[in-house]
Amino acid sequence: MGEENGNEAVRRRGLRRDAADNRERVLAAAAAAVRREGTAVPMATVAADAGVGVGTVYRHYPSREALLGALTHRSFRLVLDAARSAAGLDASAIEGIRSFLGRTIEHGADLVLPLHGGPATIDEAAVSLRDEVHRTLGSMLERGRRDGTIRPGVRTADLVVFGALLAQRLPHVEDWETVAHRQADIYVAGLAAV
């Protein structure tokens, strides 16, 4: 009896992990599909790109709005993680901003946000995540103004917009990551206090 219950628990954990893997595969495929085809991309296309049945997509996300909402949440979480990681560095604020932009470039293909052509209307939870991104970046900017590494007048919105631009891979640019990091270095140099 005990062994049977143990096997059942292992089987359920395996299914939950499999479901989580499927969910992540669907979100990654959906992010790429939305960036490629826009928010009206068919759910069947997302399923095919993820290598799962369309029923699996609908089981996790019963509507296109639910899927787009999940993509938006995932994207804001990635950006917030990048901002928190940058703010937590034992380095100057300007180096934190360089780190934030670098992580934004790395996550570019996974970001489906309003500035990337994602849904313009976001729910309360996504607004909360967005606001936390702005607070985290704002505190890093304020620290940089206090320590003299960032010039006055730089706003959080400046970082958000530039990060969004860097996250959008230009289609005919070879080695986009190298080019994007170079652009980030030029931008960060322009933020420095003179």
VENSULFEN-V934693 format. One record per residue. N is the residue number from 1. RES is the residue in three letters. D_LAST is the distance of its C-alpha to the last C-alpha in Angstrom with 2 decimals. Layout:
BEGIN
N:RES:D_LAST + N:RES:D_LAST
END
This chain:
BEGIN
1:MET:73.66 + 2:GLY:70.60 + 3:GLU:69.85 + 4:GLU:70.14 + 5:ASN:67.62 + 6:GLY:65.24 + 7:ASN:65.52 + 8:GLU:64.93 + 9:ALA:61.72 + 10:VAL:60.48 + 11:ARG:61.44 + 12:ARG:59.57 + 13:ARG:56.42 + 14:GLY:56.72 + 15:LEU:57.08 + 16:ARG:54.12 + 17:ARG:51.94 + 18:ASP:53.36 + 19:ALA:52.63 + 20:ALA:49.03 + 21:ASP:48.65 + 22:ASN:50.17 + 23:ARG:47.89 + 24:GLU:44.77 + 25:ARG:46.26 + 26:VAL:46.93 + 27:LEU:43.39 + 28:ALA:41.86 + 29:ALA:44.34 + 30:ALA:43.76 + 31:ALA:39.98 + 32:ALA:40.58 + 33:ALA:43.35 + 34:VAL:41.42 + 35:ARG:38.47 + 36:ARG:41.10 + 37:GLU:43.57 + 38:GLY:42.04 + 39:THR:43.16 + 40:ALA:46.77 + 41:VAL:47.29 + 42:PRO:50.82 + 43:MET:51.27 + 44:ALA:53.68 + 45:THR:50.91 + 46:VAL:48.74 + 47:ALA:51.79 + 48:ALA:52.60 + 49:ASP:49.05 + 50:ALA:49.11 + 51:GLY:52.55 + 52:VAL:54.19 + 53:GLY:56.77 + 54:VAL:55.85 + 55:GLY:57.66 + 56:THR:55.14 + 57:VAL:52.29 + 58:TYR:54.23 + 59:ARG:55.19 + 60:HIS:51.56 + 61:TYR:50.32 + 62:PRO:53.20 + 63:SER:51.40 + 64:ARG:48.60 + 65:GLU:46.75 + 66:ALA:47.11 + 67:LEU:45.78 + 68:LEU:42.80 + 69:GLY:42.13 + 70:ALA:42.28 + 71:LEU:39.85 + 72:THR:37.38 + 73:HIS:37.74 + 74:ARG:37.37 + 75:SER:34.21 + 76:PHE:32.55 + 77:ARG:33.63 + 78:LEU:32.03 + 79:VAL:28.69 + 80:LEU:29.04 + 81:ASP:29.91 + 82:ALA:26.82 + 83:ALA:24.60 + 84:ARG:26.49 + 85:SER:26.39 + 86:ALA:22.61 + 87:ALA:22.23 + 88:GLY:24.72 + 89:LEU:23.04 + 90:ASP:22.57 + 91:ALA:18.98 + 92:SER:15.47 + 93:ALA:15.13 + 94:ILE:13.02 + 95:GLU:15.98 + 96:GLY:18.28 + 97:ILE:17.01 + 98:ARG:17.53 + 99:SER:20.96 + 100:PHE:21.77 + 101:LEU:21.18 + 102:GLY:23.24 + 103:ARG:26.04 + 104:THR:26.01 + 105:ILE:26.61 + 106:GLU:29.39 + 107:HIS:31.04 + 108:GLY:30.74 + 109:ALA:34.45 + 110:ASP:35.41 + 111:LEU:33.35 + 112:VAL:35.46 + 113:LEU:33.54 + 114:PRO:33.58 + 115:LEU:30.49 + 116:HIS:32.43 + 117:GLY:35.64 + 118:GLY:37.12 + 119:PRO:39.01 + 120:ALA:37.31 + 121:THR:39.32 + 122:ILE:38.61 + 123:ASP:40.61 + 124:GLU:39.75 + 125:ALA:39.06 + 126:ALA:36.58 + 127:VAL:34.87 + 128:SER:34.62 + 129:LEU:33.05 + 130:ARG:30.55 + 131:ASP:29.64 + 132:GLU:29.21 + 133:VAL:26.80 + 134:HIS:24.70 + 135:ARG:24.98 + 136:THR:24.03 + 137:LEU:20.91 + 138:GLY:20.06 + 139:SER:20.47 + 140:MET:18.20 + 141:LEU:15.41 + 142:GLU:16.22 + 143:ARG:16.19 + 144:GLY:12.69 + 145:ARG:11.52 + 146:ARG:13.75 + 147:ASP:12.74 + 148:GLY:9.00 + 149:THR:8.60 + 150:ILE:8.54 + 151:ARG:6.92 + 152:PRO:9.89 + 153:GLY:12.49 + 154:VAL:13.00 + 155:ARG:16.76 + 156:THR:19.32 + 157:ALA:21.10 + 158:ASP:18.22 + 159:LEU:18.71 + 160:VAL:22.46 + 161:VAL:22.76 + 162:PHE:20.71 + 163:GLY:22.72 + 164:ALA:25.86 + 165:LEU:25.10 + 166:LEU:24.62 + 167:ALA:27.82 + 168:GLN:29.83 + 169:ARG:31.11 + 170:LEU:31.52 + 171:PRO:35.21 + 172:HIS:35.27 + 173:VAL:32.29 + 174:GLU:33.51 + 175:ASP:31.85 + 176:TRP:29.79 + 177:GLU:28.24 + 178:THR:26.72 + 179:VAL:25.41 + 180:ALA:24.08 + 181:HIS:22.28 + 182:ARG:20.68 + 183:GLN:19.56 + 184:ALA:18.21 + 185:ASP:16.17 + 186:ILE:14.69 + 187:TYR:14.08 + 188:VAL:12.52 + 189:ALA:10.03 + 190:GLY:9.17 + 191:LEU:8.93 + 192:ALA:6.26 + 193:ALA:3.80 + 194:VAL:0.00
END
